[in-house]
Amino acid sequence: MRKEDLLNSDFLRQFKSGKELESFLSQLHKRGIEQMLEGDLIIIWVTTSTLKQTNPMPVTVTGVRP
């Protein structure tokens, strides 16, 4: 699905009230943030895993050695 699909009149007609639309947008926002955070966590995990393999000393999430 493309972002433009959400602006389609047929899609928007399914909402019978502003409250329904607001609820959908709230859920969409929450899920979008979750997806971004999951992506960030994967990047952190891959980075720390790679650093641990190439450097046996512990590395914190910020990349600073203790």
Backbone as a printed PyTorch tensor [residue, N CA C, xyz], in Angstrom:
tensor([[[  0.8500,  -1.1780,   0.0000],
         [  0.0000,   0.0000,   0.0000],
         [  0.8960,   1.2430,   0.0000]],

        [[  0.5360,   2.1830,  -0.8110],
         [  1.2710,   3.4430,  -0.8610],
         [  0.6260,   4.4630,   0.0800]],

        [[  1.3990,   5.4420,   0.4920],
         [  0.8560,   6.4940,   1.3620],
         [ -0.3210,   7.2070,   0.6990]],

        [[ -0.2410,   7.3720,  -0.6110],
         [ -1.2930,   8.0720,  -1.3440],
         [ -2.6350,   7.3390,  -1.2520]],

        [[ -2.5870,   6.0200,  -1.0550],
         [ -3.8160,   5.2330,  -0.9460],
         [ -4.6460,   5.6510,   0.2610]],

        [[ -3.9960,   6.1570,   1.2940],
         [ -4.7270,   6.5870,   2.4920],
         [ -5.4970,   7.8820,   2.2550]],

        [[ -5.1670,   8.6030,   1.2120],
         [ -5.8530,   9.8530,   0.9020],
         [ -6.9670,   9.6550,  -0.1190]],

        [[ -7.1630,   8.4390,  -0.5490],
         [ -8.1830,   8.0950,  -1.5270],
         [ -9.5660,   8.2930,  -0.9180]],

        [[-10.4670,   8.9100,  -1.6840],
         [-11.8290,   9.1690,  -1.1930],
         [-12.5560,   7.8930,  -0.8000]],

        [[-12.3790,   6.8220,  -1.5810],
         [-13.0410,   5.5530,  -1.2560],
         [-12.5720,   5.0320,   0.1000]],

        [[-11.2990,   5.1590,   0.3650],
         [-10.7640,   4.7100,   1.6590],
         [-11.3440,   5.5570,   2.7950]],

        [[-11.3800,   6.8540,   2.6010],
         [-11.8340,   7.7570,   3.6650],
         [-13.3350,   7.6450,   3.9430]],

        [[-14.1080,   7.1910,   2.9660],
         [-15.5610,   7.0650,   3.1580],
         [-15.9340,   6.0180,   4.2070]],

        [[-15.0230,   5.1150,   4.5150],
         [-15.3450,   4.0750,   5.4890],
         [-15.5140,   4.6340,   6.9020]],

        [[-14.9930,   5.8220,   7.1500],
         [-15.1070,   6.4250,   8.4790],
         [-16.4020,   7.2140,   8.5580]],

        [[-17.2440,   6.8510,   9.5250],
         [-18.5720,   7.4530,   9.6390],
         [-18.5770,   8.6990,  10.5090]],

        [[-17.5010,   8.9090,  11.2550],
         [-17.4440,  10.0880,  12.1200],
         [-15.9890,  10.5130,  12.2960]],

        [[-15.8380,  11.7230,  12.7770],
         [-14.4990,  12.2120,  13.0600],
         [-13.8270,  11.3760,  14.1400]],

        [[-14.6280,  10.8600,  15.0660],
         [-14.0900,  10.0390,  16.1420],
         [-13.4860,   8.7380,  15.5940]],

        [[-14.1680,   8.1210,  14.6300],
         [-13.6400,   6.8930,  14.0080],
         [-12.3340,   7.1790,  13.2760]],

        [[-12.3050,   8.2950,  12.5450],
         [-11.0900,   8.6660,  11.8170],
         [ -9.9550,   8.9560,  12.7970]],

        [[-10.2630,   9.6730,  13.8550],
         [ -9.2550,   9.9910,  14.8610],
         [ -8.7060,   8.7260,  15.5140]],

        [[ -9.5660,   7.7630,  15.7960],
         [ -9.1370,   6.4990,  16.3870],
         [ -8.2050,   5.7520,  15.4370]],

        [[ -8.5730,   5.7040,  14.1560],
         [ -7.7330,   5.0390,  13.1680],
         [ -6.3650,   5.7180,  13.0690]],

        [[ -6.3610,   7.0410,  13.0010],
         [ -5.1030,   7.7780,  12.8830],
         [ -4.2290,   7.5740,  14.1180]],

        [[ -4.8480,   7.4780,  15.2830],
         [ -4.1030,   7.2260,  16.5120],
         [ -3.4450,   5.8480,  16.4730]],

        [[ -4.2020,   4.8460,  16.0200],
         [ -3.6570,   3.4960,  15.8970],
         [ -2.5450,   3.4470,  14.8580]],

        [[ -2.7370,   4.1500,  13.7480],
         [ -1.7300,   4.2030,  12.6900],
         [ -0.4490,   4.8560,  13.2010]],

        [[ -0.5970,   5.9360,  13.9400],
         [  0.5530,   6.6360,  14.5150],
         [  1.3090,   5.7230,  15.4810]],

        [[  0.5660,   5.0650,  16.3660],
         [  1.1790,   4.1680,  17.3450],
         [  1.9490,   3.0410,  16.6520]],

        [[  1.3240,   2.4380,  15.6430],
         [  1.9750,   1.3240,  14.9390],
         [  3.1910,   1.8050,  14.1590]],

        [[  3.1080,   3.0040,  13.5820],
         [  4.2440,   3.5600,  12.8640],
         [  5.4360,   3.7820,  13.7750]],

        [[  5.1780,   4.3190,  14.9660],
         [  6.2440,   4.5340,  15.9520],
         [  6.8340,   3.1940,  16.3800]],

        [[  5.9730,   2.1970,  16.6190],
         [  6.4650,   0.8660,  16.9980],
         [  7.3890,   0.3030,  15.9300]],

        [[  6.9900,   0.4370,  14.6570],
         [  7.8120,  -0.0760,  13.5590],
         [  9.1630,   0.6310,  13.5140]],

        [[  9.1650,   1.9470,  13.7090],
         [ 10.4250,   2.6870,  13.6870],
         [ 11.3250,   2.2550,  14.8380]],

        [[ 10.7450,   2.0700,  16.0250],
         [ 11.5400,   1.6390,  17.1690],
         [ 12.0740,   0.2300,  16.9760]],

        [[ 11.2620,  -0.6600,  16.4060],
         [ 11.7390,  -2.0150,  16.1270],
         [ 12.9120,  -1.9590,  15.1620]],

        [[ 12.8390,  -1.1020,  14.1640],
         [ 13.9380,  -0.9360,  13.2200],
         [ 15.1900,  -0.4370,  13.9120]],

        [[ 15.0280,   0.5310,  14.8280],
         [ 16.1710,   1.0460,  15.5800],
         [ 16.7850,  -0.0430,  16.4450]],

        [[ 15.9540,  -0.8650,  17.0760],
         [ 16.4660,  -1.9340,  17.9310],
         [ 17.2390,  -2.9610,  17.1130]],

        [[ 16.7570,  -3.2530,  15.9100],
         [ 17.4650,  -4.1950,  15.0480],
         [ 18.8220,  -3.6230,  14.6710]],

        [[ 18.8600,  -2.3330,  14.3350],
         [ 20.1280,  -1.6940,  13.9800],
         [ 21.0930,  -1.7500,  15.1620]],

        [[ 20.6120,  -1.4550,  16.3650],
         [ 21.4640,  -1.5060,  17.5610],
         [ 21.9640,  -2.9290,  17.7800]],

        [[ 21.0720,  -3.9240,  17.6450],
         [ 21.4600,  -5.3120,  17.8630],
         [ 22.5230,  -5.7440,  16.8550]],

        [[ 22.3030,  -5.4390,  15.5860],
         [ 23.2670,  -5.8270,  14.5580],
         [ 24.6010,  -5.1350,  14.8080]],

        [[ 24.5550,  -3.8500,  15.1440],
         [ 25.7870,  -3.0980,  15.3880],
         [ 26.5500,  -3.6740,  16.5750]],

        [[ 25.8570,  -3.9290,  17.6810],
         [ 26.5470,  -4.4590,  18.8560],
         [ 27.0270,  -5.8850,  18.6120]],

        [[ 26.2520,  -6.6770,  17.8680],
         [ 26.6850,  -8.0430,  17.5520],
         [ 27.9390,  -8.0110,  16.7010]],

        [[ 27.9670,  -7.1370,  15.7210],
         [ 29.1330,  -7.0160,  14.8420],
         [ 30.3430,  -6.5470,  15.6300]],

        [[ 30.1450,  -5.5650,  16.5040],
         [ 31.2580,  -5.0540,  17.3040],
         [ 31.7940,  -6.1280,  18.2460]],

        [[ 30.9100,  -6.9340,  18.8160],
         [ 31.3490,  -7.9950,  19.7210],
         [ 32.1680,  -9.0420,  18.9760]],

        [[ 31.8140,  -9.3080,  17.7320],
         [ 32.5420, -10.3020,  16.9500],
         [ 33.9260,  -9.7890,  16.5750]],

        [[ 34.0370,  -8.4970,  16.3030],
         [ 35.3160,  -7.9470,  15.8620],
         [ 36.1560,  -7.4230,  17.0200]],

        [[ 35.5300,  -7.2130,  18.1820],
         [ 36.2280,  -6.6770,  19.3380],
         [ 35.6620,  -7.3550,  20.5850]],

        [[ 36.4030,  -8.2060,  21.2360],
         [ 35.8620,  -8.9760,  22.3540],
         [ 35.5060,  -8.1430,  23.5890]],

        [[ 35.9280,  -6.8670,  23.6720],
         [ 35.5930,  -6.0520,  24.8380],
         [ 34.1200,  -5.6590,  24.7780]],

        [[ 33.4370,  -5.5750,  25.9150],
         [ 32.0150,  -5.2190,  25.9260],
         [ 31.7970,  -3.8070,  25.3770]],

        [[ 30.6790,  -3.6480,  24.6830],
         [ 30.3160,  -2.3510,  24.1210],
         [ 28.9120,  -2.0280,  24.5900]],

        [[ 28.6940,  -0.7950,  25.0250],
         [ 27.3650,  -0.3840,  25.4500],
         [ 26.5560,  -0.0070,  24.2250]],

        [[ 25.2540,   0.2430,  24.4240],
         [ 24.3680,   0.5890,  23.3260],
         [ 24.8340,   1.8820,  22.6480]],

        [[ 25.4330,   2.7960,  23.3920],
         [ 25.8850,   4.0500,  22.8140],
         [ 27.1970,   3.8890,  22.0770]],

        [[ 27.8260,   2.7150,  22.2000],
         [ 29.0780,   2.4640,  21.5190],
         [ 30.2960,   2.8930,  22.3090]],

        [[ 30.0950,   3.3010,  23.5430],
         [ 31.2000,   3.7400,  24.3870],
         [ 31.6390,   2.5780,  25.2700]],

        [[ 32.8980,   2.3410,  25.3190],
         [ 33.3940,   1.2340,  26.1620],
         [ 33.2760,   1.6200,  27.6290]],

        [[ 32.9420,   0.6460,  28.4610],
         [ 32.8290,   0.9330,  29.9030],
         [ 34.1900,   1.1670,  30.5220]]])
